[in-house]
């Protein structure tokens, strides 16, 4: 079980001194868990496609922008969805092929578009002005890039407004239900025979499966309408985005890719009958359950009679949780100084981070075995959008990130994904070589 592997890895991280006085916070990635999620995704869509569909599962790089992670997923049969020059560079460093890479972004520059088209990377245009820009570029260069258009099906939002991309006023894509928009989209395809894809992404955490499927159904119907208007199968691929929510309440992985794929097949059967290629862009659901942040308890105290454990993991590795705890609550597991699960009666206590503001809290009034100085807290389900997205509050260093495997004999092997940041690097990144730059007369 994943929890058993996690317990073994925590103990090994202490025994092998990955977690220590000098490195009081580290991040762990369960390689077996990541591989299992990738296999489940591939199997779920293969099971509902009749005949077998052309499917590219492109991992959303934004969820875990770490080159070894992208390389692992590439070896497991996944491509990459990128949304910036930096993410594209990471995918290329991981040797993800151009024909397995998709560029999405609402603010692509001419240089970004030119690079993607030169490389043969699939491009999803966001709006009318971007299509005009691509028109101009195509007049001066040849490309093998598949080109699509992103539409906002405007099916509604989920429980987290900031992550709901299919609202009436979302910044992404062409708003399909706005007056005249649908007709404009059809005309755009009629006028551009090279426009062969439709793309949508209806949201992320907090979106129910039924709403995700409703967005996909809208885009499928639009593809059928476009192909009827042009009299041929010009739209040959539908990119349905990602957005499968993650269960942050327990170790159970729900909903599953199988549930989502079966619901899609039931509600939008034409998606899987072989006429369309498919692209998916899952991120959080592939990585979240397989990451853990470990932090030493530096001090314990009480305030207002409530116990507080002051740790080294806070806003720098769990930014979303600290600033929006209602939307992003994290599970916390307690271990003793040797890395063994801590036992004892549950006591309501706060788990605090090291940053110098009052709200830097991983958990508030959380029932846990009473933590002591030198113990270890584990922030679970942090494999996506947490430690890979370091927030340098108080110039806190980026923690080391380590992948692990548990061998049949119980031995744990670690591999460095990203080494811990050193203080000298912080100084260099903060203009250390330009100390006199502002001493202008």
Residue, then its C-alpha position, 0 to 999 in steps of 0.5 A: x500500500x502507498x501508506x506503507x511505502x510512505x512510512x518506510x520512506x520516512x524512516x529511511x529519510x531519517x536513517x539516511x540523513x536526508x532529513x537532518x538538523x542541517x536539512x530540516x525539510x525535504x520532499x519525497x516522491x513515490x516513484x511506484x505510485x507515479x507509475x501506477x497512476x500513469x498506467x491507470x490513466x492509459x488503461x482507463x481510456x484504452x478500455x473505452x475506445x472502440x476501435x482503439x483511439x489515437x490518444x496523447x496523454x500530455x502531462x500538465x507540466x505546471x503541476x510538477x515542473x521538475x525535469x526528472x518527473x517529466x522524464x519518468x512520465x515520458x518513459x511511462x508513455x505520457x507527453x507534456x502540456x506546456x504553457x510557457x517558454x520555461x515549461x517548454x524548455x523543461x519538457x525538451x530537457x526531459x527529451x519529450x518529443x515535439x510530436x508529444x508536446x502541446x502548447x497552451x497559454x492565454x498570452x503567447x508571444x510571437x517568439x513563443x509561437x514561432x518557436x513552437x511552429x518551428x519545432x512542430x509542437x501542437x499549438x492551441x490558439x486562445x483567441x481571435x487575435x492569436x489566430x491572426x498572429x498565426x495567420x501571419x506566421x504561417x505566411x512566412x514559415x512551414x510547419x508540421x504543428x497541429x493547430x487548434x483553437x481553445x473554446x470556453x464552453x461556459x458550463x459553470x464553475x466548481x467549488x474553487x472559483x480561482x480554478x474554474x476555467x469554464x465560467x461565463x467570464x473566464x479569461x481562457x479561450x473563445x467564450x462559446x455562448x457569447x453572442x455570435x461566438x459560435x458562428x465566428x468559430x465555425x467561420x474561423x475553421x472554414x477559412x483556415x483549412x489548417x485549423x484541425x483541433x478543438x481544445x477545452x478545459x473546464x476546470x480543476x480541483x473542485x469540479x464535479x465529473x458531470x460538469x467536466x463531461x458537460x464541457x467535453x460534450x459541448x466541444x464534441x458537438x462543436x466539432x461535429x458542427x464544424x465538420x458538417x459546415x466544411x463538408x469533411x473531417x477537418x477537426x480530427x482531434x479533440x483536446x479535452x484538457x485535464x481537471x480530474x479532482x483529487x481526494x485530499x481527505x484520505x489515502x483513497x484515490x477518488x475519483x478514478x480515471x476509469x470512472x471519468x473515462x466510462x462517464x465520458x464514453x456513456x455521455x459522449x460516445x462519438x468521442x471514442x468511435x475512432x473518428x477523432x484523436x484525443x488529447x488529455x492534459x492531466x496534472x494534479x491527479x497524476x502526482x498529488x497523492x505521491x508526494x510528501x513534505x517532511x519537516x522537523x519540529x523545531x520547537x513546541x509551545x502553547x498559546x491560549x492553552x493551544x499546543x503549537x508545533x513550529x516546523x520548517x514547512x510552511x508557506x514556502x512549500x504549501x502556499x495554497x494551503x497557507x493562503x486559502x486553507x478552506x480550499x486546500x486543507x492538507x492531511x498531516x501525519x506525525x512521526x517521532x524523531x526516528x521516523x516511526x509513526x507517532x502514537x498516543x491520544x489525539x490532541x488538538x494542536x496547530x502545525x506552524x511553519x517558519x515564516x514570519x507572519x501569523x497565518x503561516x500554518x499547515x493545520x489549525x486545531x488538528x487532532x494529532x498525537x501530541x508533537x514534541x521537539x525533534x518529531x517529524x510532521x508529514x504534509x501528505x498529498x503534496x506531489x503537485x503544486x506544492x514543493x515544486x512551486x517554491x515561494x521564497x518568503x523570508x528567503x527560505x531555501x528550496x528543499x531537496x526533492x527525492x524520488x524513492x522506491x521500496x525494494x522487495x526486501x524493504x530497503x529504500x533507495x532514494x534518487x535526487x530530483x532537485x538538490x536542496x538550495x544553498x544560501x549562496x544560491x539565494x544571495x546570487x539570485x537576489x543580486x549578490x553580484x550587483x551589490x553596488x548597482x543602485x549606488x547611482x549619482 
